[in-house]
């Protein structure tokens, strides 16, 4: 694999699952922000690499959650400082 195929920096992802997750299930994803939207839950966070992403996806499968969508988000732009 060449360096152009590797993620040079952590990437932000949004992962949508069906259902509202309780505190016990949310605790399985401590590094992710969780919020309910409609009939689902959206997990958002920064992943160091694809292995970290696959680990969260494996945990979702192990918990028998229905995966709806995985989306890589654009990088956040730095906030401009006021003079």
N, C-alpha and C positions, 0 to 999 in steps of 0.2 A: 504494500500500500504506500502510495506517495504521500508526502506531507500536504498536498492540495486536497486530499480526501479526508483528512483528519480535522476535527473541530479544533481550531487554535485557542479558543477560549470557551468558557461555560456558555451554554445556550439556555434560553428561557422556553419553557413548554407549557401549554395548556392541555390538560387531560380531562375529558368529560366522561362521567359515568352515570348510569341510570340510578335514580333513587337518592333519597336524602341520607347522608351518612351520619350516624350518631358519633358521639365523642369517642367511643371505644374504637370504632373503625378509623376515624380521623387520626387517632393516635398512632396508627400504623404508618402514617405519612408525616412525621414531625417536621420535615424540612419544607413542606408544601403548604401554601395557603389554600384553604377550602372555603367555598361559598356555595350556597344553594342557588340554583337558577331553574325556574320552571319545575319539572319533575326530576331534575338531576342535580348532580354536584360537580362543580368545576374545581379542579386541583391545579394550582399554578405555582411554578417555582423554577429555580435555576439548577441545571444539571451539569455536573463537571464534564461528563462525557456520555457517549451512547450506552456504556455499560451501566451507568447510574439510571438512565432512562429505562433500560431493559429490566433493571432490578425492580423499579416501581411498577412496571407493567406486569412482571411476574407476581408481585404482591397483590395486584388487582385481581389477577387470575386466581391466585390461591384463596382469596377471600370471596370468590364466586361473584364478583361485581361485573356488571355488564358494561363493557367498554363501548363508548359511543364515538369518541373522536380524540385524536392526538394531533396537536398542531404546534409546530415550532413558531415562536413569536419573534418579531423583529427586535433587534437590540434596542434598549432604551437609550435615547439620546441624553447626553449630559445636560443638566439644567444650566441655563445661562445665568451668570452672576450679574447682578445689577451694579452699576458703577457707584 
